Amino acid sequence: MRIDVITLFPDFIESCARIGVVGRARERGLLEIATWNPRDFASDNYRSADDRCYGGGPGMVMMIDPLRKALDDVRAAAGSTKAKVIYLSPQGTRLDQAKVAELARQEHLVLLSGRYEGVDERFLERAVDEEISVGDYVLSGGELAAAIVIDAVGRLQQGVLNDAMSAEQDSFSNGLLDCPHYTRPEHHDWGDVPAVLTSGDHAAIARWRRRASLRLTQALRPDLLASVPLTPEEQELLDSGDDPEPK
Ligand code: 4HQ
């Protein structure tokens, strides 16, 4: 998959895309990420990519032409791929794992990160396919939102996660919260590791984890369960046992 990001702060995106799972995916050629600065496509000596808002008031708006030229260069660099152009904005569809999975199936995404008051509406109407929001709060720019999309989408690319990580992935793509995790030491003055996890009984451990996931999800995010009704087996698992309620 290829992801191009149009941004006034390419360094931020590049530093995010160099680390961790996404960084390794790039090194291995599983994910191609490039950044484009609209200032490099400006037509004046100040390299302006934004201008004052018609109608008055404070704040600047990103201009059509530097963005349009940047997008033309993205398309030329990517060849004949069918790009999906996404503008990160609070007006967009809220990002969730189902949306991430859908985006991960595209061969080419172009992410547009706005600054200031945002982007000239005519560019959004003509050049943008979709608006996506990462949550109901106001950021000072779309770069953090683009980094979230890159991370969540990048890790779903074929071959990016190792087997252990993929199994972990399964536990969220089933729509449940993850179970608690423990590591050494087994006994600590802040508490002991649940005995089942050191029992070596793999079936019992799997059941404990699944039940913990179900209980946590029911207690903390019942909305997640509402969309996917529990199977009779899951309902039984949820009702069984005598563990205390999750915090
Ligand atoms: N912004 N999800 C305003 C966001 C945002 C969000 C990005 C602030 C765009 C112009 N983006 N700029 N929430 O708050 O994606």
Residues whose N, C-alpha, C, O or C-beta is under 5 A from the ligand:
A	BS01	4HQ	L88 S89 P90 G114 R115 Y116 E117 G118 I132 S133 V134 G135 Y137 V138 L139 S140 G141 G142 A145
